[in-house]
Amino acid sequence: MAEHISDDDALNNHDVNTSGSEDGTGNGNTYSGQNIQILEGLEAVRVRPGMYIGATDQRGLHQLITEVVDNSVDEVMAGAADTVSVTIHADESVTIEDNGRGIPVDEHHQRPGMSTLEVVMTVLHAGGKFGGGGYQIASGLHGVGVSVVNALSEWCQVDVKHHGNLYRQRYERGVPTTPVVTIGPTEGSGTTTMFLPDLTVMETRDYSFDILAQRFREMAYLNRGMTISLVDERSGREATFYFEGGLLSFVRHLNKNRNKLQARPVSIVREIDNVKVEIALQYNDSWNCTEFSFANGINTIDGGMHITGFRSALTRTLNDYARKANLLKEKDGNLTGDDVRQGLTAVVSVKIPNPQFEAQTKSKLNNAEVRPIVENIAAEMLTRYLEETPSEAKTIIEKCLTSARAREAARAARDLIQRKNVLDSTLPGKLADCSERRADRCELYLVEGDSAGGSAKQGRDRHFQAILPLRGKILNVERVGLDKILNNNEVKNIITALGVGIGENFNKAKLRYGRIVIMCDADVDGAHIRTLLLTFFYRHMQILIEDGHLYIAQPPLFHVKMGKQIHYVYTDEERDALVAEYSAAHNGKEPEIGRYKGLGEMNPETLWETTMDPAKRTVLRVTIEEAREADKTFSMLMGDEVAPRKRFIESHAKSANLDI
């Protein structure tokens, strides 16, 4: 959930344009047709890979695998395959195999003399998803996926089982090095794609087994009956996913560590006008909403017409039932969308012939005709469920009514916070602000304890670094509603200092600091406080994490005095290496080692030098690579269910670094 970043681009540094050019060419001369380049074939992909896979870091690396796997899953959705396997080899190459129809190898009618396989692998916007009858439903719509993988690979090889024969073609950086050759007769059908990402374009080959496994688990939920496996030869880890229950199993997985208000999830699968809709939901007693939507297997993180239709049906149906059952009086106002979604875990999936996404990222579905279809199907499912299970229906309505009362209380508390000046001297945390007023150049340190806060205030750069000491542990927001959260002094101090508000009044444009840095002791209590703060930001200011504003400071664990020099080290391994180095040079004599029990033990100069100086410090940027796993983990670690947390502690106890 966190990644190392470099502080070479510290907030108090400035980029300077020294080109001396006024015409944008960089040479101060004329701008002519010679300045315009035409990139042929796959060359554009190698020059601007971010346009096609989003990034060249680990996310882009995983996207290469996903692009190929998506093609195999499209074969599954077409009813032509049921098995997909992914293998990460010891040499960092990857093999993806399916038992689908196999890419055709006959001559392509639009490219005389070129096989269809070569067209698919080397020509952008070539595929069977443009209305040619190859696929009725597919996730890949632009015909660039596998050709992009080919272009960004040092080498790529495709084996095709088709019409009783095995065919093969090999490429290097997108260029064929062999024609399509017939290897010999074979049984079955399918496509096997092998590739090695090109490190002259990609930044890394550091695949994450856990992230890929989570993605494939999700694909298996969305395509019931499909088997998808992942093997990592580097570590020997393996995982295979198969879920006959589809989204029902998905919701059970998401709600695994929560107190459920329903004995089992409610679900429906229905097809209307060639739009296949699958919905599953289950309420729990938390104050959070876990809601995911998919279109043709693509996670539409920004929602769209399908999730809008579902939400509309949910709000309307619960209000209608509450009125009918006399649980919502005439004098009461209607339950809002927020009221009925607190404690909800829901997954909505649609499969449609011609999806229209908002952008290349496919994060939002724009098909207007999908909304009424999903709305009608969801309303039918919910109405039947509520009428057939009146006891559970009453529990859900009571939960929604409690949410409505908490919403009103939270609004009053938010209004009170907004009325207070952000620099109010009576703030319990005594915010020590910085003089810089441009938010993108400011940092706010959330510091554990008044002692460490005092050192941080003295050691900081007052120009751009602000300090907010926190007294004790903030409220565990996983277990309470927003009304109670806003009555916690430490939480109110954080909200007021940041300036963005919370809940329906949240406004990121008012953020006063470009970086928010959590700085806690390197012990058990510090880890707990850090987890509480991360839970708060994840649940109530998630966009600050998504936009890269939240960081974790990394104070040193030890100082090692080697003669007159003092080295600050951050891990046991670094300490042991320095001790061994010093002992070898001084006939077995060991250096002086000091262990920092807490930030308060550091004087201001040491705290600045080791933890706050942008030129020397190490900080972690908090990210949400996999929202579903993060949601499940926070629920397990911070929720009311004791048994899952106990199992987690028992299974990870040996690997924990506890300062006792």
Beta strands, then each sheet from edge to edge (+ up, - down):
strand 1: 2-5
strand 2: 83-88
strand 3: 94-98
strand 4: 107-108
strand 5: 111-115
strand 6: 153-162
strand 7: 165-172
strand 8: 175-176
strand 9: 181-185
strand 10: 190-197
strand 11: 227-232
strand 12: 237-241
strand 13: 266-272
strand 14: 275-283
strand 15: 290-295
strand 16: 298-299
strand 17: 344-351
strand 18: 443-448
strand 19: 465-470
strand 20: 515-519
strand 21: 550-553
strand 22: 558-562
strand 23: 565-569
strand 24: 592-595
strand 25: 619-622
sheet 1: 1+ 25- 21+ 20+ 18+ 19+
sheet 2: 8+ 7- 6+ 10- 3+ 2- 11- 12+
sheet 3: 4+ 5-
sheet 4: 8+ 7- 9+
sheet 5: 13+ 14- 17+ 15+ 16-
sheet 6: 23+ 22- 24+
end
